[in-house]
Amino acid sequence: MSPVVFLVTSSLLGFMVLAAGAYALLYGAARFRESYALLIAAGFAYAMLALDAAGIVLATPLTPPWKLLIAASALAYFAIPPLTWRALQYAHREEGTHL
């Protein structure tokens, strides 16, 4: 892998992490504030993550196991914020009942 290709690939991977973080933050904020606009923004952040992951899989010289890991990660990222939100709701559901 040439230095230029290495830098492009690593930049794409870094952007994927940033998009995943943006999706998680926006999703959590949307659910906390009950904001449809933030939920839409979270969807756009996930769409950027998915497009970036597709670009990594299709256009980089990574080996197939790494490309499979990227694709699986992109799919897993979609489910993590909703599952975490449900777990938090479950953990705190009886918080106000002990007054």
C-alpha positions in Angstrom: 0.0 0.0 0.0 1.5 3.3 -1.0 1.6 6.2 1.5 -1.1 8.1 -0.3 -3.5 5.1 -0.3 -2.6 4.5 3.3 -3.5 8.0 4.2 -6.8 7.9 2.3 -7.8 4.6 3.8 -6.9 5.7 7.3 -8.8 9.0 6.8 -11.9 7.0 5.6 -11.6 4.8 8.7 -11.3 7.8 11.0 -14.4 9.4 9.4 -16.3 6.2 10.0 -15.5 6.5 13.7 -16.5 10.1 13.8 -19.8 9.4 12.0 -20.5 6.6 14.4 -20.0 8.9 17.3 -22.1 11.6 15.8 -24.9 9.0 15.2 -24.8 7.8 18.8 -24.7 11.3 20.3 -27.5 12.6 18.1 -29.6 9.5 18.7 -29.2 9.8 22.4 -30.0 13.5 22.4 -33.0 12.9 20.2 -34.5 10.3 22.5 -33.6 12.4 25.6 -35.2 15.6 24.3 -37.9 13.7 22.3 -36.8 15.6 19.2 -37.8 14.4 15.7 -35.3 16.9 14.2 -32.4 15.4 16.1 -33.6 11.9 15.2 -33.4 12.9 11.5 -29.9 14.3 12.0 -28.9 11.0 13.6 -30.2 9.2 10.6 -28.1 11.4 8.3 -25.1 10.7 10.5 -25.7 7.0 10.1 -26.2 7.4 6.4 -22.8 9.0 6.2 -21.3 6.1 8.2 -22.9 3.6 5.8 -21.7 5.4 2.7 -18.2 5.7 4.1 -18.2 2.0 5.0 -19.3 1.2 1.5 -16.5 3.3 0.1 -14.0 1.6 2.3 -15.2 -1.9 1.3 -15.4 -1.0 -2.5 -12.4 1.3 -3.0 -9.6 0.4 -0.6 -7.0 -2.3 -0.9 -7.8 -3.9 2.5 -8.0 -7.7 2.6 -11.4 -9.4 2.6 -11.4 -10.1 6.3 -10.9 -6.4 7.1 -13.6 -5.4 4.6 -16.0 -7.9 6.3 -15.2 -6.4 9.7 -15.9 -2.9 8.4 -19.2 -4.0 6.9 -20.2 -5.9 10.0 -19.2 -2.9 12.2 -21.3 -0.6 10.1 -24.3 -2.8 10.6 -23.7 -3.2 14.3 -23.4 0.5 14.8 -27.0 0.9 13.6 -28.3 -1.2 16.5 -26.0 -0.1 19.3 -27.6 3.3 20.3 -31.2 2.0 20.4 -30.1 -1.0 22.4 -28.2 1.1 24.8 -31.2 3.5 25.2 -33.4 0.6 26.0 -30.9 -0.8 28.5 -30.8 2.7 30.2 -34.5 2.9 30.3 -34.7 -0.5 31.9 -32.1 0.3 34.4 -33.8 3.5 35.5 -37.4 2.6 35.1 -38.1 2.5 38.8 -36.0 5.5 39.7 -38.9 7.7 40.8 -41.0 5.0 42.6 -39.0 5.1 45.9 -40.0 8.6 47.0 
